Amino acid sequence: MPALIQHPGFSELELRCVEEKLVCRESQVSMLLSIFGEPQQYSYPSVFIYGHAATGKSFVTQTLLREHQLPHALLNCVECSTSRLLFEHILNQLCAHSPSPDNEFSSHTRCDSFNDFIRLYRQLADLQQQKSTTYIVLDRAEALRDMDANLLSGFLRLQELVGGNVTVIFLSEIVWDKFRLNTGCFEPLIICFPDYSKAELQQILSLDHHPDYSADLYASYINILLGVFYSVCRDLKELRHLAALNFTKFCEPLVKGEAKESDTHRLWRNIEPHLKKAMQTVYLREISRSQWEEMQRKEGELHLKGLSAHAHVELPYYSKFLLIAAYLASFNPARADKRFFLKHHGKIKKTNFLKKHEKTSNHLLGPKPFPLDRLLAIFYSIVDSRVAPTANIFSQISSLVVLQLLALVGHDDQLNSPKYKCAVSFDFIRAIAR
């Protein structure tokens, strides 16, 4: 790990403490420390820091300001719906005022415009007689573009307008080119926080190792996790959540005494299906960690008993075939029916058989509507015995709609043939087919 710069404004102990907390961001930390300089020196008027989500922008900036006890105000622009709230939040933090029931949740002072903010800031600076640089950190700064027209350009030149030692730091997930005003503005100093590489993610995530297990075991677990999720997810927060969510399942063979920490192949076979299932809910946060563990436990019990998760669903014999036919009609293109369901369909070219939009997995695009006659045609082709189109068959279709296993699309009138969609998952259909 490269050492941080030895800056005269900060002690060696402070730099070592920062180095331990801010892993894999040494170059960005060094650049920010050089910009901060000595506390009494004038810093650069405005700094623009950009990078994707979970790349350490807010954490690095906040840690440096707090560790070195530099006067600052840090707020999220998304939480401030108006410019008045933005100004008052900044002034509240700079004068250590906290809205509470004692003061009826009021701000330190009312501030309606940018001119009022400059005047009040000067009064506050004269009152505190603080010579060190004051830092105003505006997270999610892209929200400033939707506020008053003079707000962004005013913050970029705030040091000049107030005539004091103040630096404004903008944190954003989009590049500076999306901020530039047509009328021109002061250009800030730009710092990029790139995405973490796979090796850096491995190093950061391995720091969260469980105290009951060795660091090498947790490092190998993180390596397996990144091998599955790195291609679809680079978000450090999401990966940390997934690591905590699935570690209990990874250690199950160790708890039961079925494997040792060196049996990586056995541990991998145990965790692989659960990681693939977790990949379906990346970024969604559909359930909490405790709910996920409870669901895993119940599925394990069902698997031991030899029961299907859908064993409680009981349908009439032909309703099952109708549901399978509906699934096939929803997720297969209509032009493929002849090839799939006729024995003598003739020769069909293998090249360019499907259209360009049909090459995308229909499981990602969702079910497509289909007419009633197509449903019945597929149904008659997959049922072994000959079935007459009686009222019994049509009533079972209506029952599937009532059970919300099929969805009726469009108006149910006499002129147009009704259309349906299949509303069940692949796992449900596979359990029915078995």
C-alpha positions, 0 to 999 in steps of 0.5 A: 500500500503506498504511503500517504504524503507527509503533509505539514498541516497534519501529524504523522498519527493523524495520517496513519489513522486516515490511512487505515480507514480509507483503504484503496483511495490513497491517491485521492486522499493525498490530493485532497490533503494537498488542496486543504493545505495548512488550516490558516491558508486559503484553499481552492475556492471550489472542488468538484468530486465525481464518481459512481455510487459507492466509490467513497466520495462522501466517506473520504471527504467526511472522514478527512474533515472529521479526523483533522477537526476542520470546520465544515457543513455537510448536507445532501442537496436532495433533502433540501427541496428549496434553496431556503432550506439549503441555506438554513441547513448550512448556517445551522451546522456552521453555528452548531444549532440543532432544531429540537422541541425546545426551539420548536424545530426552528432554524438559527435564522431565516434565510430566503435568498442568496444575498441574505446567505452571504450577509448572514455568513459574513456576520457569522464569520466575524462573530466566530473570528475563525481564521482556518478554512471553512468547508461546505460539502454539498452531496448529490450536487446535481440537484442544484441544477433544478434550483435557482439559476444563480445558486450553482454559480454563486457557490462556485465563487462563494470565497470571492463573494463573502471575502473569507476563507471558505471552500465549497466541495461538490459531490456528484455522480455525473461529470462536470460537463453536465453542470456547465452553465450557458452563461459561463461560470467559475471552473472548480478543481475536478477530482475523479473517484474511479470504480473499485477494481476487483482486487480492491473490492476483495481487499475492502470486503475482506476487512469485514471478516467474522470474528468466529472464523479466520480471515483466510476463510472470509477472504476465500468466501469474498473471492467466491462472491465476487466471482459470481456477482462482479460481472453484474454488480460493482456497487460496494454497498450492495456487495457488502450487503450480499456478503453479510446475507449469504455468509451464514449459508456458506458456513453451514457445512462448518457448523454441522461438521461436514467440512473443514475450512480447507474444503473449498470445493465442498463449501462452494457446492453448498453456496453456489445455488444460493448465490445464483438465487440471490443474483435475481434480487440484486439492488431490489432489497425485496426482503430483509436479512432475517426473512431471507435466512428464514426462507432458506431454512424453510426451503431446506426443510421442504427439500429434506421432506422431498416436497415441492414448494408448490405442492399445496397447489391442487388443480384439475387434470386439464387445468394443468395442461391449460396452464402449461399451454398458456406459459408456452404461448406467452414466452414463445413467439407465435411463428415458432409454434409450427416448429415446436408442436407439429411432427411434420413441419418441413425443413426450417433454416436454422440460421436467422430463424428468430427475429432480432428482438426475439433473440433476447430472452423472453423471461427478461421481457415478460409474458406476451398476450396470446389469443384463445384459439392459439392457447387451445391449439397448443393445449390439444397438441400437448395432451396425450389423449384426444379432448373434445372442446367442451364447455368443461375446458372453457370453464377451466380457463375461466377458473384459472383467470379467477385464480389469477394464474391467467390474466385477461388482457383487453375488453371482454366483449363479444366482437373480439376474441379474448386474449390472455397472459400467463401470470406464473413463474417458470419454477411454478410451471416446472413444478406443475409439469413434473 
